[in-house]
Amino acid sequence: MRQQRGMALMVMLMVVGVLGAFFALRSFNGMKVARDTSTQTTLAQARDALMGFAIVNGRLPCPAPATAVTGTVLAGLEPTPILAAGCANLAGVLPWATLGIHETDAWGNRLTYRVTSAFTKTTPPFSLTDLGDMTVRDTVGGATLASSAPAVIVSHGKNGNGAFTPQGVQLTVGADADELENQLTPAGTATANTVFISKILTPTFDDSMTWVALDVLMARMTLADKLP
């Protein structure tokens, strides 16, 4: 009888353990989905904020310094003075304080931001003939998803590879070739090139990104009577 009770208890504990692991996994997956969704919302808000800034100011903002610590003077702001010829550095982190939006993605890291020089000039401002210099592909050397993009914004996902933290520190860059295309160089003021990767998530690639589409930007600027 005692042996039967012992076996029953063991079975019950095993069932409880399996159920506990199952619900823990569901909870973990649910949290990840929620953070991914939140990050997509943040990226969309950032893209819209860039277009709103362009309509008001006639240009896109310069990147904020990636290494500035949150709460310090330069954190989240485009550098001053604003140069007539455009940004001194075309890459960095999204200038969240300048745009009046949230600093980080749902994983607590800053958003990487690169902009085309011609779209940051004040004299003369950009016109309908200007083109962005960035290309978005579905993998290194793969199909083109977007071309002539004036600006790109990247969240480096859960693994955070290459992201800058609110402490102004860059996390480990990782080894995935597609993720490396989306990352800032160690100084945080440049990218390896003007090609970025947007694709379905994999075990080694979990970046999310968006970009300012050239035709959409031009249409909104024209409607706002900011372009001839």
C-alpha positions, 0 to 999 in steps of 0.5 A: 500500500505504501509503495502504491501511494509512493508511486502515485505521489511520484506520478503526481509530482511529475505531472505537476512538474510537466505542467509547470514547465509547460505554463512557464514556457507559454508565459516566456513565449507570451512575454517575448511576443509582447516585447516584439509587438511593443518594439514594432510599435516603437519603430513605427512611432519613431518612423512617424516622428522622423517624418513629422520632424522633417515636415516641421524642420525641412530636414531629418535630424542628425543621430544622437551620440550612441555613447552618451549616458542617459541623463547627461547633456548630450543624451538623446539629442542631435548634436549642435550647432546644426550644420548647414551642410548636414550631419557630421556623423550620419550614424548613431542612435535615434535622437529620442529626446529631440523627437520626444519619443521613448529612448529604448526598445522593449528589450531596454536598448537604444535604437540604431539610426542612420540617415542620408547626408542630403536629407540633413542639410539646411542650406539648401534643404533637400528637394524632390530630386534627392535620393537616399543612400541606403538599401534594405535586403532580405539577407547579405547579397539577397533580394532588395526590399527597399532602395534609396531610403533616406533613413533606417532605424534598427532594434537589435532584438532580444539578443541585443547584439551590437546595440547601445545601452542607456549607459552608452555601452555597446553590447557584444556584436555577435557573429551573424552576418546579417546582424552585423550589417545592421550594427554600428562600429565600436565608436558608434558613429558609423556603419559598415556600409549602407546596406541593412537587413530585414528578414524573418527571425532566426535563432541567430538573427532577431533584429527588427527595423523600419525605414523612411521610404523615399516616396512616402517622405516626399509625398508627405512633404509635398502635401505639407507644402514643404517641397516645390 
